[in-house]
Amino acid sequence: MINKFIGIGHLTRSPELKDLGEYTKCVFSIAINSSKEEVLFMDVECWNKVASNCNKYISKGSCVYIEGKIKVNKWEDKEGNKRQKFFVGADIVRFLPNGKKDEDKKIENPQPSNSIKEIIDEEEMPF
């Protein structure tokens, strides 16, 4: 059997870090746009070093690449009904650019110089 999830989406909420003594767990949700009309919402859970990095470097709206496995939580509600919820157990979380243009941080690309004389002052040349 193969259980492999790969997806790219934007965080719908900021990560929540939970210290569980020996382990660290981080949970967040992502929205994956399949089309303009269809959006898939997935809860994501990661552990230890991956969890710490997620908590430190991403927040609501961040774009991420997730690789992991589909997992399920099963429980009974107060009325005794069996319930279940699917989520992604992430092994790899890569932080991607959001695609938003930040005008304050815009870097101008310098145009290439036409001649070496424009770059180097001849009086400073050692030969």
Buried (B, 14 or more C-beta within 10 A) or exposed (E): EEEEBEBEBBBBEBBEBEEEEEEBBBBBBBEBEEEEEEEEEBBBBBBEEBBBBBBEEBEEEBBBBBBBEEBEEEEEEEEEEEEEEEBBBBBEBEEEEEEEEEEEEEEEEEEEEEEEEEEEEEEEEEE
